[in-house]
Amino acid sequence: MRIWSCLLLSLGLVLAGMAFIDRRSPVISTDEGYRIDTVADNLRVPWQLVFLPDKSLLFTEREGRVRIIRNNKLLARPVLNLNDIVLRNKSGALGLCLHPDFQKNKWVYLASNYLLDNRMKLRIVRYELRQDSLVRPFVILKELPANQNHTGCRLVFGPDQKLYISTGDADQPMLSQDLKAYNGKILRLNSDGSIPSDNPFYQNDTARKEIWSYGHRNPQGLAFQPGTNLLYESEHGPTGGDEINLILKGGNYGWPEVHHDDRRAGMESPLQQYTPSIGPGEILFYNGNQFPQLKGHLLVACLRGESILNLGIAGREISSQLLMLRKRYGRIRSLVTGPDGYLYFSTSMHDPGEGHPRDGHDDMILRMRPSGKTALGGQQLSSSPKTNTGNAGAAGLFQQLCASCHGDQLQGTSSAKALAGTKFLYGSDKKSIVASITNGITDKGMPAWKGAVSAEDISKLADFIIEKSGK
């Protein structure tokens, strides 16, 4: 009996120990030079992370909340609830940043989507953070075009004390080239919403004077390089063709006229394009002291790539590429260096339709700290990734390339006419459809897919369109 009692007691202690195992305890990766801790879990797409001067962590949840983590504890009451938020795929509460003089004025800038006359829009609003509440809203910019997938929107203050705002093409590609439209741009404003007189199109009466650069598809990251003050950007491409760009004043980045490895005079080419897609989110230049191996490197949160891309920068070129944390924590959206020098990042698994929550802990905010090893592990990337379209099949290709404009069922959208039950303006036979897909109709906003999609896949896509449209 005594032996059985001891065995039962031991088993009870083991079970009790199992019951108190914290699934959020550190995931140790000492062989790769870092440890990962869970700061908060059971969140809903923490889209942007920002540290306050008191070392609290302020962040947006895409469902319309702004929240605080203080002393490693998530405060139950949000500092802001947006009651008119519109949630469709990737829309909601997005970019967040602090005014450079936040210590004195307590100003917080927030980007969010809303409906106006039943159309999705984007607004930038300045608040004051007082007693853990965002109060006194002041509209910086409103009625920016938006859509459920291509909205942007990252906010960052530059070394010049100006506010930079990224906007997506809102599924209207042709407007990225239109200087009268806000679609597919990086905008530059004073902190009160007025327009700086040294903006590149300030004297142009036929352009939006807020524009700093244009020809973008869906910019997701903005970061200024310490020392040089150069602005770098990450951008989602079409079926791959994701980009890392160096942003120049007044620069035209080509979408939808060029993409992937296309080149054209008068248009800026990316420092690097990634096909298959890595889904780049927020970017930052690491300038902390905990990871000397990362000092000065450009780090990219990867959504589809489910990793952190570590880019060495030499001059104005990418000199090395390493994928860290690949396929371990899911889709990574936001990155920030903490006041402790550690890296904090957020997961984005409640994103329809790419994101699929894995258990009751998604989404999370995680912290990366050194383990004592001098080397950081990861997977090396080629300096020139090859272009391919993967194994999507004809239906998948249509969803990737065409559905955002022509509709999931070829029914058309506000951006483009239906393909079903209508006359094709550029020919409905297979040869004409193949030519339209291959060469594009860029003045109508349809990109040329030659070089980005194989001739075999273009042929399959044409067959799919003919079958589904009844031509």
C-alpha positions in Angstrom: 0.0 0.0 0.0 2.8 2.4 0.9 4.4 1.8 -2.6 1.1 2.5 -4.3 0.6 5.6 -2.2 4.0 6.9 -3.2 3.3 6.1 -6.8 -0.1 7.8 -6.7 1.5 10.8 -4.9 4.2 11.0 -7.5 1.6 10.8 -10.3 -0.5 13.5 -8.6 2.5 15.8 -8.4 3.3 15.2 -12.1 -0.3 15.9 -13.1 -0.4 19.0 -10.9 2.8 20.1 -12.5 1.3 19.6 -15.9 -1.8 21.6 -14.9 0.4 24.5 -14.1 2.6 24.4 -17.2 2.2 27.9 -18.8 1.9 27.4 -22.5 3.1 31.0 -22.8 6.5 30.2 -21.1 9.6 31.0 -23.1 10.2 28.9 -26.2 14.0 28.5 -26.0 16.1 28.5 -29.2 19.5 28.8 -27.6 21.1 27.1 -30.6 20.0 30.0 -32.8 21.0 32.8 -30.5 17.6 33.9 -29.1 14.7 33.1 -26.8 11.1 33.9 -27.5 8.6 34.9 -24.7 4.9 35.5 -25.0 3.9 39.0 -23.9 0.2 38.7 -24.6 -2.0 36.2 -26.4 -5.7 35.6 -27.4 -5.7 38.9 -29.4 -7.2 39.8 -32.7 -4.7 40.9 -35.3 -2.4 43.3 -33.3 -1.7 45.4 -36.3 0.8 48.0 -35.0 3.0 48.0 -31.9 4.4 51.3 -30.4 6.3 51.8 -27.1 5.4 54.8 -24.9 8.0 56.8 -23.0 7.0 55.0 -19.8 7.9 51.7 -21.5 4.2 50.6 -21.8 3.3 49.0 -25.1 0.5 50.7 -27.1 -1.1 48.7 -30.0 -4.0 48.4 -32.3 -6.2 45.4 -32.8 -7.7 45.4 -36.2 -11.2 44.9 -34.9 -11.2 48.5 -33.7 -9.4 48.6 -30.4 -6.3 50.4 -29.1 -4.9 48.7 -26.0 -2.0 49.0 -23.6 0.4 46.4 -22.0 1.9 47.9 -18.9 4.4 46.1 -16.6 3.9 42.9 -18.7 0.1 43.0 -18.1 -2.6 43.6 -20.7 -5.0 46.2 -19.4 -8.6 45.0 -19.7 -10.1 48.3 -20.8 -9.0 49.5 -24.3 -7.9 53.1 -24.5 -10.1 53.5 -27.5 -13.0 51.5 -29.1 -13.9 52.5 -32.6 -17.6 51.9 -33.0 -17.9 52.6 -36.7 -15.0 50.4 -37.8 -15.5 48.4 -41.0 -14.1 44.9 -41.0 -13.7 43.3 -44.4 -10.7 41.0 -44.9 -7.7 43.3 -44.1 -9.5 46.5 -43.1 -10.1 47.9 -39.6 -7.8 49.7 -37.1 -4.4 49.9 -38.8 -1.3 52.1 -38.5 -0.4 53.9 -35.2 2.4 56.3 -34.3 3.4 58.8 -31.8 4.3 62.5 -32.4 8.0 63.1 -32.0 7.2 65.4 -29.1 4.8 63.0 -27.5 6.3 63.5 -24.1 4.9 67.0 -24.0 1.8 67.0 -26.3 0.6 63.3 -25.8 -0.4 63.1 -29.5 -1.2 59.7 -31.0 -2.0 59.2 -34.7 -4.3 56.4 -35.8 -5.4 55.1 -39.3 -8.7 53.3 -39.6 -11.3 52.3 -42.1 -15.0 53.4 -42.1 -18.0 53.6 -44.4 -19.1 56.7 -46.2 -22.1 56.4 -48.6 -21.6 52.6 -48.3 -18.1 52.9 -49.7 -15.0 52.0 -47.7 -12.7 54.9 -46.8 -9.6 55.5 -44.8 -9.0 58.3 -42.3 -6.0 59.5 -40.2 -7.0 61.0 -36.8 -4.9 62.6 -34.1 -5.8 61.9 -30.5 -4.4 62.9 -27.1 -3.5 60.0 -24.7 -4.8 61.1 -21.2 -5.3 58.8 -18.3 -5.2 55.7 -20.5 -7.8 57.1 -22.9 -7.5 58.5 -26.4 -9.5 61.8 -26.3 -9.9 65.0 -28.3 -9.9 63.5 -31.9 -8.7 65.8 -34.6 -9.0 64.7 -38.2 -5.7 64.9 -40.1 -7.0 63.4 -43.4 -10.2 61.7 -44.3 -12.1 60.1 -47.2 -9.0 58.4 -48.6 -10.0 55.5 -51.0 -9.9 52.1 -49.4 -10.9 48.5 -50.0 -10.9 45.2 -48.1 -7.5 44.2 -49.2 -5.4 47.1 -50.5 -5.7 49.9 -47.9 -2.1 50.3 -46.6 -1.8 51.9 -44.1 1.5 52.6 -42.2 2.2 55.8 -40.3 5.6 57.1 -39.4 7.2 60.4 -38.5 10.4 61.1 -40.3 13.6 62.8 -39.0 12.1 66.0 -40.7 9.2 65.9 -38.2 6.8 65.2 -41.0 4.1 62.5 -41.0 4.4 59.9 -43.8 1.3 57.8 -44.7 1.2 54.8 -47.0 -2.0 54.1 -49.0 -3.0 51.1 -51.1 -4.4 51.2 -54.6 -7.8 50.2 -53.1 -8.2 47.7 -55.9 -8.1 50.4 -58.5 -4.6 49.9 -60.0 -4.8 52.7 -62.6 -5.2 55.3 -59.9 -1.8 54.6 -58.5 -0.4 56.5 -61.5 -3.0 59.3 -61.2 -1.6 62.3 -59.3 -5.1 63.5 -58.7 -5.9 60.4 -56.6 -4.7 59.3 -53.2 -4.6 55.6 -54.3 -1.2 53.9 -54.2 0.8 56.7 -52.7 3.1 57.7 -49.9 1.8 61.0 -48.5 3.7 63.6 -46.4 2.0 66.0 -44.1 2.8 68.4 -41.2 1.7 67.1 -37.8 -1.5 69.3 -38.0 -2.5 67.9 -41.4 -1.3 70.9 -43.4 0.9 70.3 -46.5 4.6 71.1 -46.4 5.6 73.6 -49.1 8.7 71.4 -50.1 6.5 68.5 -51.2 7.4 67.5 -54.8 4.0 68.4 -56.2 3.2 71.4 -54.1 3.3 73.7 -57.1 1.4 71.3 -59.3 -2.3 72.4 -59.6 -3.3 69.1 -61.2 -1.8 66.9 -58.4 -2.6 66.1 -54.8 -0.1 68.2 -53.0 0.3 65.7 -50.1 2.0 63.1 -52.5 5.6 62.2 -51.7 5.8 59.2 -54.1 3.4 57.2 -56.3 2.9 54.1 -58.3 2.5 51.8 -55.3 0.3 48.8 -55.0 -0.1 48.2 -51.2 2.7 49.6 -49.1 2.9 47.9 -45.7 6.1 49.2 -44.1 8.0 52.5 -43.8 11.3 53.0 -42.0 14.0 55.7 -42.0 17.6 54.5 -41.9 19.5 56.1 -39.0 22.4 58.2 -40.1 21.4 58.6 -43.7 17.7 59.5 -43.1 16.8 57.5 -46.2 13.2 56.1 -46.4 12.7 52.4 -47.1 9.4 50.8 -47.9 7.9 47.3 -48.1 5.1 46.6 -50.6 2.8 43.7 -51.5 3.1 42.7 -55.2 0.7 40.7 -57.4 1.2 36.9 -57.3 4.6 37.5 -55.9 6.6 40.5 -56.9 6.7 41.8 -53.3 9.1 44.7 -53.0 11.7 46.4 -50.9 12.1 50.0 -52.2 14.2 53.0 -51.5 11.7 55.9 -51.6 12.8 59.0 -53.4 11.1 62.4 -53.4 8.6 62.5 -56.3 9.5 58.9 -57.4 7.2 56.8 -59.6 7.4 53.1 -58.5 5.6 51.8 -61.6 2.4 50.0 -60.5 0.5 48.8 -62.5 2.7 49.5 -65.5 5.7 47.7 -64.2 6.1 45.0 -61.5 8.3 42.0 -60.7 11.5 42.3 -62.7 10.1 44.8 -65.3 12.1 48.0 -65.9 11.1 51.2 -67.5 12.7 54.6 -67.9 11.4 57.2 -65.5 10.2 54.5 -63.0 12.0 53.4 -59.9 12.9 49.7 -59.6 12.8 47.8 -56.3 16.0 47.0 -54.4 14.7 43.4 -54.3 11.5 41.6 -55.4 10.3 38.4 -53.9 8.5 35.7 -55.9 6.9 33.5 -54.4 5.4 36.1 -52.1 6.7 36.7 -48.6 3.9 39.2 -47.8 6.1 41.9 -46.2 4.5 43.8 -43.3 6.2 46.4 -41.1 9.9 47.1 -41.4 12.4 48.6 -39.1 16.1 49.3 -38.8 17.4 47.6 -35.7 19.3 50.2 -33.6 19.2 48.5 -30.2 22.1 47.0 -28.1 20.9 43.5 -27.3 21.6 42.1 -30.8 24.9 43.6 -32.1 24.6 41.1 -35.0 21.5 43.0 -36.2 22.8 46.5 -35.7 21.9 48.6 -38.8 20.0 45.8 -40.4 16.6 46.2 -42.0 14.1 43.7 -40.5 11.0 42.8 -42.4 7.9 41.2 -40.8 6.7 38.5 -43.2 3.0 37.5 -43.4 2.8 34.9 -46.1 6.5 34.0 -45.5 5.8 33.5 -41.7 9.2 34.8 -40.7 11.4 37.8 -40.0 13.5 38.7 -43.0 16.9 40.1 -41.9 18.5 42.3 -44.6 22.0 43.6 -44.5 22.3 47.0 -46.2 25.5 48.2 -47.8 25.3 51.7 -49.2 21.9 51.7 -51.0 22.0 48.0 -51.8 20.8 44.8 -50.1 24.0 42.9 -49.3 22.6 39.8 -47.4 19.3 38.1 -46.7 18.4 35.7 -43.9 15.0 34.3 -42.9 14.6 34.1 -39.1 11.9 32.2 -37.1 10.6 30.7 -40.4 7.2 28.8 -40.0 7.3 28.9 -36.2 4.8 31.5 -35.1 2.6 32.1 -38.1 2.1 35.3 -40.0 4.1 38.2 -38.5 2.8 41.7 -39.1 4.4 44.3 -36.8 7.9 44.7 -35.4 9.3 47.2 -32.9 12.5 47.6 -30.9 11.6 47.9 -27.2 13.3 50.3 -24.8 15.1 47.2 -23.4 16.7 46.6 -26.9 14.7 43.4 -27.4 12.6 42.8 -30.5 8.8 42.7 -30.1 6.6 41.3 -32.9 2.9 40.4 -33.4 1.2 37.6 -35.2 -1.7 38.0 -37.6 -3.5 34.6 -37.8 -7.1 36.0 -37.8 -6.7 37.4 -41.3 -9.2 36.0 -43.8 -8.5 34.1 -46.0 -4.7 33.4 -45.6 -4.6 33.4 -41.8 -5.9 30.4 -39.9 -5.8 30.6 -36.0 -4.0 27.4 -34.8 -5.2 27.3 -31.2 -6.7 29.4 -28.4 -3.5 31.5 -28.1 -3.6 33.3 -31.5 -3.0 36.1 -32.0 0.0 36.9 -29.9 2.6 39.6 -29.1 6.0 38.0 -28.7 9.4 39.1 -27.5 12.8 38.0 -28.9 15.8 38.3 -26.6 19.3 36.9 -26.8 20.2 33.5 -25.5 23.9 34.2 -25.1 25.0 32.7 -28.4 26.8 35.1 -30.8 25.2 33.8 -34.0 21.6 34.2 -35.1 20.3 31.2 -37.0 18.1 31.4 -40.1 17.8 30.4 -43.7 19.9 32.1 -46.3 18.1 33.6 -49.3 19.4 33.9 -52.8 20.2 37.5 -53.8 18.0 37.0 -56.9 14.9 34.9 -56.2 13.4 33.4 -59.3 10.0 34.4 -60.5 7.3 31.7 -60.5 3.6 31.5 -59.8 3.6 28.4 -57.6 1.0 25.7 -58.0 -2.2 27.8 -57.8 -4.0 26.3 -60.8 -6.3 28.3 -63.2 -8.9 29.1 -60.6 -6.3 30.1 -58.1 -4.5 32.3 -60.6 -7.8 34.0 -61.4 -8.3 34.8 -57.7 -4.7 36.1 -57.4 -4.6 38.2 -60.6 -8.2 39.1 -61.6 -10.8 38.7 -58.9 -10.1 41.9 -57.0 -11.2 43.9 -60.1 -13.5 41.5 -62.0 -15.1 39.8 -59.0 -14.8 36.3 -57.6 -17.5 35.0 -60.0 -16.6 37.3 -62.9 -19.5 39.6 -61.9 -17.5 42.8 -62.0 -16.8 45.4 -59.3 -16.7 49.1 -59.0 -13.1 48.9 -60.4 -13.8 46.9 -63.6 -16.7 45.5 -65.7 -18.0 42.0 -65.5 -16.5 39.3 -67.6 -19.7 37.1 -67.5 -22.5 38.0 -69.8 -20.9 41.1 -71.4 -18.9 41.9 -74.5 -15.1 41.8 -74.2 -13.8 45.1 -75.5 -10.5 43.6 -76.5 -11.7 40.4 -78.0 -13.3 37.3 -76.5 -11.4 34.5 -78.5 -8.6 32.8 -76.7 -5.8 34.5 -78.7 -7.2 38.0 -77.8 -7.6 37.0 -74.1 -4.1 35.6 -74.0 -2.8 38.9 -75.5 -4.7 41.0 -73.0 -3.3 38.9 -70.0 0.2 38.9 -71.4 0.6 42.5 -72.4 -1.9 44.1 -70.1 -4.2 47.1 -70.7 -2.3 49.5 -68.4 -4.2 52.6 -69.3 -7.3 50.8 -67.8 -5.3 49.6 -64.8 -4.7 46.0 -66.0 -1.1 44.9 -65.5 0.9 43.0 -68.0 1.6 39.5 -66.7 4.4 38.7 -69.2 7.4 37.5 -67.3 5.5 37.2 -64.0 3.2 34.4 -65.1 4.3 31.6 -67.4 2.9 31.3 -70.9 1.4 27.9 -69.9 -0.4 29.4 -66.9 -1.6 32.4 -69.0 -3.1 29.8 -71.5 -4.8 28.0 -68.6 -6.1 31.3 -67.2 -7.6 32.2 -70.6 -9.3 28.8 -70.8 -10.8 29.4 -67.3 -12.1 32.8 -68.2 -13.7 31.5 -71.5 -15.3 28.6 -69.6 -16.7 30.7 -66.7 -17.8 33.6 -68.9 -19.6 31.4 -71.4 -17.7 32.8 -74.3 
